[in-house]
């Protein structure tokens, strides 16, 4: 090797805080699933990586907050609202929308609470208030769109991830297909 030729230095290895690595391992699959309901897989993967990149840049502030898990989820949720069209879901707040999407993806109230950093009772309330409408407590003509009534309006990539509808859900005469 000549004196003018320098070996290419190895890329620096970044040592991430162990708490971030644990948070990433726990939350990444759920964040990706949520993003995947709004983007094709490649875009969802890139979007989720960008969110975690934003989280690590402010990790010290995040872990010092009152509820780091909720603040991290809110970062994901807010960024998603700025980069993707929302699904046609009737919701009363951003958290309500997020809960409905996670529920449709098969998340239980406890799992949704863990992912969003919210109290399980709040998640149960949000899912219960929606479930009552979706199971037909309102007449068909008065009921707002809900998951079981408007699945045909959802993109195929999320429809394929929904749990089957209970067989006791009544569809109006104009709604013969459950999906």
Steps between C-alpha positions, in 0.01 A plus 500: 500500500646836407526781757232698314248222517316481830287200588133581508399533862223276622161660545446609857296263706238686693428366843133557567376526856386157625163649597448615140597158366246339734231753405575443132478122536166526682331768290635459147263219394193695615619828350565321170157333507332837560699663219426198280130573528568829324796429267625210287759292688814667359367847578376388842845362581672823395244710686540297820878524480471878460280520809750302706775725365307802627448331836870424553597860421296616797533188714625681812200734493262215423607277787483797736137567413205397715392225256772414246296225334206732439728778376673261260164373371380858455811568290413206274134596482567867422758419233263250342226763479742727312623234256210265426131525427295373790266208460128578472424449867267706713694602809479770763872561551838391367533245782153362425599455136825328601314267737253404227779422254690291756181319598430422135853363471416256780651676800324446832425791731796402720738480203372830362549663841857369515582625150341844538603556862142565607304352788324174412170642632521787250567259214212274609270803513600609149460152355176432688336824390576414140414132529152579629428699184662249269294212637176663396368692801409778254268454205692446175400836355608689816823317569820677408765300316675255728734210449242229452273714282758662274764235439435520127632860508835397651808439289555130421829496697313574824187299417718191469627556857159539665358237725191328361176665598289328764222301336237682708567838336197595295558666166228700332341378177745709298801350679513135406877458509680519836823620336 
